[in-house]
Amino acid sequence: DKNMAALVKDRFGSTNQLKIIEEDITKFHVHSHFLPILEEKSHHKKKYAKVVSNLPFNVSTEVVKQILPMGDVFSVMVLMLQDETALRLANAAIQTPEYRPINVFVNFYSGKRVSL
């Protein structure tokens, strides 16, 4: 999201603790990009990155499947999703038609919270 990236750059660009990456996440290899950065900062006790992302509807499930298992890279993930997608991923009840394999995945890898 170009607008979000610009806002974050304006507000926090002067800090040396922030790296803004404005890329197509479906074509971006997260591990190969972040692990060298984290190794570079290995003198710090915490060497985890945080992700804040505004995901388009058409790639949200794919991206969730890609980044949720990356606890070795990310300590916190804040994903902005379309309302319906967030509710479908986080609130589907077991033994209902809405409960799908992606819900098992989300429940396993995250402490999910939906804020509308």
Sequence and secondary structure as in RCSB ss.txt:
>XXXX:A:sequence
DKNMAALVKDRFGSTNQLKIIEEDITKFHVHSHFLPILEEKSHHKKKYAKVVSNLPFNVSTEVVKQILPMGDVFS
VMVLMLQDETALRLANAAIQTPEYRPINVFVNFYSGKRVSL
>XXXX:A:secstr
 HHHHHHHHHHHTT TT       GGG  HHHHHHHHHHHTTTSS   EEEEEE  GGGHHHHHHHHTT TTTEE
EEEEE  HHHHHHHHH  TTSTT  HHHHHHHHH       
